[in-house]
Amino acid sequence: MRRYWCDLGVRASLLLCFLCLSSSTRADWIELVSGHKIQGDVLKQSNNHLLVDIGIEVLRIPVNQIRSRTKEEVATKGKTPVKKNKNKIYSVAELPVKSIKELARLYGEAVTLIQTPSGLGSGFIINDRGYCVTNYHVVEKETRIAATIFHRTKSGEFQRRQIKDVEILALNPFFDLALLRIPLQKDMSFRTVYLAENDQQREGDEVFAIGNPLGLERSVSRGIVSTRNRNMEGIVYIQTTTQINPGNSGGPLFNSRGEVIGVTNMKLILGEGLGFAIPITYVKHFLDNRDAFAFDKSSPNTGHHYFNAPRRKNMNFQK
């Protein structure tokens, strides 16, 4: 078995150049436990193995030797290179640079208005199951939550639709993040956004936000990244000149490719052009570990309660 996987890894390395030139528009990136990566079309999947067409032959790969499997759409005209992972609830993408006007048209429907009895905020949908990210302070101490979806009709106009009984899935007060689930609608599918694969934005990069400041629905504001690592109370934020106001909280901060790079959550009241967003690295960590922050409506302590670690005793050590 060890020799077989050594041979498979060598074959994967030798065929890598050929695979990159493949004309397939959809493919899977499969990473083996050995560290090698294979790109190809999965022809058949069973509980024990995958049959993968790599272009010049078909490989039979045991499931227990697969570390991860990522879906990718290779960039072609009119298509988006999307990377998905079966273990994640969101998608990342390598998108082309477009105008803010076009990006707002493409992803504006994925931005929602979040309403509670005590106020309102914004959110954005990350998958077709209705999972929606917002700020913790938008839904803090609330259980009756509604989301308003702005669905574009065939005529190009937005149709306003309120959906009630939104469910809280996870809460993280420290990073001011919340994960909601909007009930699926039989007659409507959800528009979703893509998260940035990394945090490579730099000072001066153009960004824009979509949200509902002061209840003014679907407002778009633009700016630049002022600094990408503003430290405030032990948490690093993206500082931006993009106009952020109450009601923007929980909305997405996009880069010039339409990828979400942060979640807008606050501004300095006595200053202009001093808005802040939670970096996408924190957001993805929260989503990947959402079970650790799971919301339990029957418990007074939402999420898991962790006890403080025991204090270290004073001990004398001798060398």
FENQUI-V20270 format. One record per residue. N is the residue number from 1. RES is the residue in one small letter. PHI is phi in whole degrees, -180 to 180 (999 if undefined). PSI is psi as a letter, one per 20 degrees, with the letter a starting at -180 (999 if undefined). Layout:
BEGIN
((N | RES | PHI | PSI) (N | RES | PHI | PSI))
END
This chain:
BEGIN
((1 | m | 999 | g) (2 | r | -64 | g) (3 | r | -66 | h) (4 | y | -59 | g) (5 | w | -74 | h) (6 | c | -64 | g) (7 | d | -65 | h) (8 | l | -64 | g) (9 | g | -64 | g) (10 | v | -64 | g) (11 | r | -63 | h) (12 | a | -62 | g) (13 | s | -67 | g) (14 | l | -68 | h) (15 | l | -93 | i) (16 | l | -59 | g) (17 | c | -61 | g) (18 | f | -64 | g) (19 | l | -64 | h) (20 | c | -64 | h) (21 | l | -97 | j) (22 | s | -62 | q) (23 | s | -91 | j) (24 | s | -65 | p) (25 | t | -89 | i) (26 | r | -134 | p) (27 | a | -156 | r) (28 | d | -113 | p) (29 | w | -97 | o) (30 | i | -114 | o) (31 | e | -100 | p) (32 | l | -86 | r) (33 | v | -63 | h) (34 | s | -78 | i) (35 | g | 101 | i) (36 | h | -74 | q) (37 | k | -122 | q) (38 | i | -128 | p) (39 | q | -115 | p) (40 | g | -178 | r) (41 | d | -93 | p) (42 | v | -78 | o) (43 | l | -86 | h) (44 | k | -152 | q) (45 | q | -132 | p) (46 | s | -128 | a) (47 | n | -69 | i) (48 | n | -109 | h) (49 | h | -156 | r) (50 | l | -118 | q) (51 | l | -105 | o) (52 | v | -118 | p) (53 | d | -88 | o) (54 | i | -102 | j) (55 | g | 107 | g) (56 | i | -112 | i) (57 | e | -166 | r) (58 | v | -110 | p) (59 | l | -102 | q) (60 | r | -105 | o) (61 | i | -113 | o) (62 | p | -61 | p) (63 | v | -62 | h) (64 | n | -71 | i) (65 | q | -106 | j) (66 | i | -102 | p) (67 | r | -84 | g) (68 | s | -154 | q) (69 | r | -137 | p) (70 | t | -122 | p) (71 | k | -84 | p) (72 | e | -136 | p) (73 | e | -103 | o) (74 | v | -68 | q) (75 | a | -61 | o) (76 | t | -135 | r) (77 | k | -64 | p) (78 | g | 83 | j) (79 | k | -123 | r) (80 | t | -111 | p) (81 | p | -76 | n) (82 | v | -104 | p) (83 | k | -116 | p) (84 | k | -124 | q) (85 | n | -128 | p) (86 | k | -62 | h) (87 | n | -92 | i) (88 | k | -116 | q) (89 | i | -102 | j) (90 | y | -133 | r) (91 | s | -124 | q) (92 | v | -116 | q) (93 | a | -151 | q) (94 | e | -105 | n) (95 | l | -96 | q) (96 | p | -78 | q) (97 | v | -70 | p) (98 | k | -138 | r) (99 | s | -72 | q) (100 | i | -61 | h) (101 | k | -59 | g) (102 | e | -72 | h) (103 | l | -66 | h) (104 | a | -63 | h) (105 | r | -68 | h) (106 | l | -73 | h) (107 | y | -116 | j) (108 | g | -63 | h) (109 | e | -68 | h) (110 | a | -81 | i) (111 | v | -91 | p) (112 | t | -117 | r) (113 | l | -101 | p) (114 | i | -100 | p) (115 | q | -124 | p) (116 | t | -133 | r) (117 | p | -59 | h) (118 | s | -102 | i) (119 | g | 168 | a) (120 | l | -146 | r) (121 | g | -159 | a) (122 | s | -124 | r) (123 | g | -161 | r) (124 | f | -145 | q) (125 | i | -89 | p) (126 | i | -110 | i) (127 | n | -155 | r) (128 | d | -77 | j) (129 | r | -91 | j) (130 | g | 89 | j) (131 | y | -69 | p) (132 | c | -132 | p) (133 | v | -98 | p) (134 | t | -151 | a) (135 | n | -88 | q) (136 | y | -61 | g) (137 | h | -70 | i) (138 | v | -71 | h) (139 | v | -115 | j) (140 | e | -58 | p) (141 | k | 62 | k) (142 | e | -123 | q) (143 | t | -125 | i) (144 | r | -93 | o) (145 | i | -128 | p) (146 | a | -127 | q) (147 | a | -124 | p) (148 | t | -104 | p) (149 | i | -101 | p) (150 | f | -108 | n) (151 | h | -96 | p) (152 | r | -81 | p) (153 | t | -84 | r) (154 | k | -64 | h) (155 | s | -79 | i) (156 | g | 97 | i) (157 | e | -88 | q) (158 | f | -89 | p) (159 | q | -106 | p) (160 | r | -86 | p) (161 | r | -139 | p) (162 | q | -94 | p) (163 | i | -119 | p) (164 | k | -96 | a) (165 | d | 60 | l) (166 | v | -71 | p) (167 | e | -98 | p) (168 | i | -89 | p) (169 | l | -101 | g) (170 | a | -155 | q) (171 | l | -136 | p) (172 | n | -134 | n) (173 | p | -63 | h) (174 | f | -64 | g) (175 | f | -96 | j) (176 | d | 58 | l) (177 | l | -129 | q) (178 | a | -143 | q) (179 | l | -118 | p) (180 | l | -116 | r) (181 | r | -130 | o) (182 | i | -88 | p) (183 | p | -56 | p) (184 | l | -66 | q) (185 | q | -113 | p) (186 | k | -63 | h) (187 | d | -102 | j) (188 | m | -153 | p) (189 | s | -102 | q) (190 | f | -90 | p) (191 | r | -81 | p) (192 | t | -123 | r) (193 | v | -112 | r) (194 | y | -109 | q) (195 | l | -90 | q) (196 | a | -66 | q) (197 | e | -71 | h) (198 | n | -150 | a) (199 | d | -111 | l) (200 | q | -88 | j) (201 | q | -63 | q) (202 | r | -128 | r) (203 | e | -57 | p) (204 | g | 98 | i) (205 | d | -67 | q) (206 | e | -76 | p) (207 | v | -138 | r) (208 | f | -151 | q) (209 | a | -124 | q) (210 | i | -125 | p) (211 | g | -170 | a) (212 | n | -129 | m) (213 | p | -64 | p) (214 | l | 55 | k) (215 | g | 84 | j) (216 | l | -82 | n) (217 | e | -66 | q) (218 | r | 58 | k) (219 | s | -82 | p) (220 | v | -113 | p) (221 | s | -133 | q) (222 | r | -123 | r) (223 | g | -174 | b) (224 | i | -131 | r) (225 | v | -79 | o) (226 | s | -78 | g) (227 | t | -155 | q) (228 | r | -95 | i) (229 | n | -145 | m) (230 | r | -80 | o) (231 | n | -88 | p) (232 | m | -138 | o) (233 | e | 55 | l) (234 | g | 83 | j) (235 | i | -121 | p) (236 | v | -91 | p) (237 | y | -120 | q) (238 | i | -88 | p) (239 | q | -94 | p) (240 | t | -141 | q) (241 | t | -84 | i) (242 | t | -59 | p) (243 | q | -67 | o) (244 | i | -120 | p) (245 | n | -137 | r) (246 | p | -53 | p) (247 | g | 110 | h) (248 | n | -74 | h) (249 | s | -53 | p) (250 | g | 93 | i) (251 | g | -82 | r) (252 | p | -85 | q) (253 | l | -108 | o) (254 | f | -99 | q) (255 | n | -92 | a) (256 | s | -74 | i) (257 | r | -107 | i) (258 | g | 86 | j) (259 | e | -92 | p) (260 | v | -75 | p) (261 | i | -108 | i) (262 | g | -175 | r) (263 | v | -117 | o) (264 | t | -67 | p) (265 | n | -144 | i) (266 | m | -167 | r) (267 | k | -147 | r) (268 | l | -86 | p) (269 | i | -64 | h) (270 | l | -89 | j) (271 | g | -135 | q) (272 | e | -109 | q) (273 | g | 69 | k) (274 | l | -123 | m) (275 | g | -106 | r) (276 | f | -138 | q) (277 | a | -139 | q) (278 | i | -78 | p) (279 | p | -61 | q) (280 | i | -65 | h) (281 | t | -61 | g) (282 | y | -65 | h) (283 | v | -64 | g) (284 | k | -67 | h) (285 | h | -63 | g) (286 | f | -63 | g) (287 | l | -69 | g) (288 | d | -67 | h) (289 | n | -115 | k) (290 | r | -62 | h) (291 | d | -63 | h) (292 | a | -74 | i) (293 | f | -119 | k) (294 | a | -60 | q) (295 | f | -91 | p) (296 | d | -123 | o) (297 | k | -68 | i) (298 | s | -88 | i) (299 | s | -112 | p) (300 | p | -67 | h) (301 | n | -102 | o) (302 | t | -71 | p) (303 | g | 81 | a) (304 | h | -83 | q) (305 | h | -102 | p) (306 | y | -107 | p) (307 | f | -79 | q) (308 | n | -66 | q) (309 | a | -67 | q) (310 | p | -62 | q) (311 | r | -70 | q) (312 | r | -73 | p) (313 | k | -81 | q) (314 | n | -77 | o) (315 | m | -131 | q) (316 | n | -96 | p) (317 | f | -107 | q) (318 | q | -117 | q) (319 | k | -85 | 999))
END
